[in-house]
Each structure stands twice: as structure tokens, then as C-alpha cells.
């Protein structure tokens, strides 16, 4: 069985070897874990995967191979019934949704949540006031409200939450993904600028021929510096939430960018830029980079590219404390203006269709903050964005 799993990982292009496989077998033989599929997952990932960038490929291969397996070696697990029962999600018609009113602004929403947390003593379901599930209250999970705080829900459903009261996990983009089309690379090449830099260690054939001819055939070698791509690019990728729908496109763009730009720096953010960004989504709560440090480290000659759908509550852009994940002391709009002043050559690439932008207030706000330099993540949109960056 484990040999088949090993071959599955090889098929998924996870760079595993016999050495790691034997280490896994030794761990199993010594009984370092119980015969649980969850514990086996962590042991296998620890022993077989040497680089975190391959975690996503490992997860996909693991899920495919062990689909439906609950335990190893025939061990039976006593699973509480309530773990297996999923609460019914509230599904409303458009007419029913239109009858549900928002709380009435950011301050009112936060004030009411504080009051609910103080007075609520038991679980609620299907209501319109308390923190619960499958209701129309602004607070809880698996319900609906046009403006609420999501608590205890594994993923977005209606995309109406203005704050998420849970720790969220995002995964890094895979820079080794195979591109579905070469057109992305071709569009990005408009941004490249070449110059000859460094020591003259490359043969200049044309000049050598001219000098040799002038010397009546006596060889006269001419050297020149190598030709390098001097374009410097700073990219910020929105990750998680509604961007989960665009992971494939972002991975293609990320992979193409790492190929085309020698001087590429990238960071992740969520929804809107605030006072910190991060390089690794698995360590985003412990290894953060202050946005001030980014702006001081990378010079004004860098081209700035944001990649995100700009789909969020307008509070996240305009309101202190508006971030869905933590209390930001300054609005996101302040940070967007600051970074635009440091990097005048800046664009925003939006994977959402351009025809829906006018129906989403946050997109209009972000587009204004970018001075109108928001472009769809299509081939034509990429070419337009690259032309703006090269002006």
C-alpha cells in the first residue's frame, strides 16, 4: 500500500527518493505514531517532503490516494455522532435576502457584537439576533446577513462578512506550476529592459569581425559585458477568501513572473494592504514584514504590481479596524496612498471580469486609489498594464 503511495507522489512530481521512503517505513515499524490516518499524514509529510513549496502537491496526492480511508491496519475509531452531523446551511432566495437589513454601520456592528458576547450564555441556531448558526443574525456561521461578522465557519459562502473571527490558513502559490499558455509570458516581456552590465567577458562578434577586417585578417578580439534584464518588479498577491477562486490563474502569473523577471520580489497580503505583509502563508502570524520596511528596502525604480480581486467590505479599505482578521490602527487606504507615492509605476491586476467591477463598491474604491490603473488579468489586460509600467 505504501509503495503505491510512494509512486503516487512521484506521479505528482513531488521530489521523493528511496531514502525518504525507507525513513517513513522505519518510523512506521518503530510505532512512532498510532495507526491513524491523520497522524500518518503528518509523519509522511515530515519524512517525504523536503521543501515546503511541495506541500500542496503532497496534499493533493495524499487526498487522492487515501480517499475514504479512516484508519490504517484495520484499527476502528469511535467517532462521536455529532462530529459527523453537519448543521443545515441557510439558503435563501434573492427576495428573502432583500428583506434582511444590515445592522447600520461599522461602529454599530462592533458595539452590538461586544454586547452579544457579554450576554450570550448558550448555543443558538436559526435566529436573527444572537451569535449562532444557520440564521439571519449578523454574527455566526452558515447563515446570511448583508453585513456581518463570520464566526466558526470554515470557508466563505455569501462573501458578505466584514470581519472574520477565526484564524485562517492560506497556502503559498506554487511557482513550479505548468503554464496553460505562453501568452502570459509574452505579455510580461513588454516590461523587460536589457542593459549590458559588469565586466567585458562576452565575445562581441560583430566588432571582432570589423577589427579583424581592418587588420588585414589579423585576429583582433573584442569583448563586451553580458546583457542582463534590468527590470525590477515588486509584486503583492492577495491570498485567501474570495481569491481561492483564482488560485490557478495566480499560480500561472506567479510562475511566469519568476521566469521573466530576474529582479522579482513578492509578498502576500489579504484583501487590502495594511501595516505588514508576509512571504510564507504558513508562517504569516509569526514571520511578518512591516510595510514600512518594504518601502525603505526596495528603491523607487521598482515597478509595483498588485494582484487581487479587490472584493471586500468597503470598511476594510476606509475604516480603522476594518480588516477582517485583526485591528488595523490605520485604514488600508492610507497604506495604499503611501506605497503609491513611493512607487509611481504601479498597477493592479484584477482576476474578476471587468464587466462586474461597477457593481462592487470596494473595486471602485480601490480603482480610484490606484488612479484608475486597474486592469483585468487577461492577455489584453496584461499588455495594457505592462505598457503603463513602461511609460
C-alpha positions, 0 to 999 in steps of 0.5 A: 500500500505504501509503495503505491503511495510512494509512486503516487507522489512521484506521479505528482512530481513531488521530489521523493527518493528511496531514502525518504521512503525507507525513513517513513517505513522505519518510523512506521515499524518503530510505532512512532505514531498510532495507526491513524490516518491523520497522524500518518499524514503528518509523519509522511509529510515530515519524512517525504517532503523536503521543501515546503513549496511541495506541500500542496502537491503532497496534499493533493496526492495524499487526498487522492490516494487515501480517499475514504480511508479512516484508519490504517491496519484495520484499527476502528475509531469511535467517532462521536455522532455529532462530529459527523452531523453537519448543521443545515446551511441557510439558503435563501432566495434573492427576495428573502435576502432583500428583506434582511437589513444590515445592522447600520454601520461599522461602529454599530456592528462592533458595539452590538457584537461586544454586547452579544458576547457579554450576554450570550450564555448558550448555543443558538441556531436559526435566529436573527439576533444572537451569535449562532448558526444557520440564521439571519443574525449578523454574527455566526456561521452558515447563515446570511446577513448583508453585513456581518461578522463570520464566526466558526465557519470554515470557508466563505459562502455569501462573501458578505462578512466584514470581519472574520473571527477565526484564524485562517490558513492560506497556502503559498502559490506554487511557482513550479506550476505548468503554464496553460499558455505562453501568452502570459509570458509574452505579455510580461516581456513588454516590461523587460529592459536589457542593459549590458552590465559588469565586466567585458567577458562576452565575445562581441562578434560583430566588432571582432569581425570589423577589427579583424577586417581592418587588420588585414585578417589579423585576429583582433578580439573584442569583448563586451559585458553580458546583457542582463534584464534590468527590470525590477518588479515588486509584486503583492498577491492577495491570498485567501477568501474570495481569491481561492477562486483564482488560485490557478490563474495566480499560480500561472502569473506567479510562475511566469513572473519568476521566469521573466523577471530576474529582479522579482520580489513578492509578498502576500497580503489579504484583501487590502494592504495594511501595516505588514505583509508576509512571504510564507502563508504558513508562517504569516502570524509569526514571520511578518514584514512591516510595510514600512520596511518594504518601502525603505528596502526596495528603491523607487525604480521598482515597478509595483504590481498588485494582484487581487480581486479587490472584493471586500467590505468597503470598511476594510479599505476606509475604516480603522479596524476594518480588516477582517482578521485583526485591528488595523490602527490605520485604514488600508487606504492610507497604506495604499496612498503611501506605497503609491507615492513611493512607487509611481509605476504601479498597477493592479491586476484584477482576476474578476471580469471587468464587466462586474467591477461597477457593481462592487463598491470596494473595486471602485474604491480601490480603482480610484486609489490606484488612479484608475490603473486597474486592469483585468488579468487577461492577455489584453489586460496584461499588455495594457498594464505592462505598457503603463509600467513602461511609460 
